[in-house]
Amino acid sequence: MHSWDWVVWLFRRFYTDQYVAQRYLLAVALVNDAMSYLNVAGGYSVDIDQRLTRWNRWEKEYVKRGYATLDCDFDEDPIRVTDKGRLTHTDILVKLKEGAKPFFASDMIIKMVNAVRTTYGEVTPTTIKKYLESEESEDLDGQS
């Protein structure tokens, strides 16, 4: 967390849903960006942990306000930038259906990155692929 992040985070209850949605989309986009660096550079992005933590916080705040999280298949349905510079997605600000349980993709990705790091010592496209092909990855589906 940066030096003033904690102050900003204290005032989150005063944020509008639109602001939270923008921060959530930005956090998702930054993680997606860091994961793509893994493929380009073939190595670990040094700030992936910070990006995952930020995504996790904004995702939880977004769900707390009653919204369904995004499906993280951004190849099919990418996050876009509007002509006014705002981020948008077709499923942003869609309320969670009555009785539906939210899905926290950030928890699953954090769990996977930590498991890959523990198992292989580094996070690279090769180690992620090995991990996902192994039997150990089968418990990623369970939510913590």
Secondary structure, DSSP 8 states (H G I E B T S, - for coil): --TTHHHHHHTGGGS-HHHHHHHHHHHHHHHHHHHHHHHHHSS--TTHHHHHHHHHHHHHHHHHTTB------TTTS--EE-TTS-EE-TTTT-B--TT-----HHHHHHHHHHHHHHHHSS--HHHHHHHHHSGGGGGGSS--
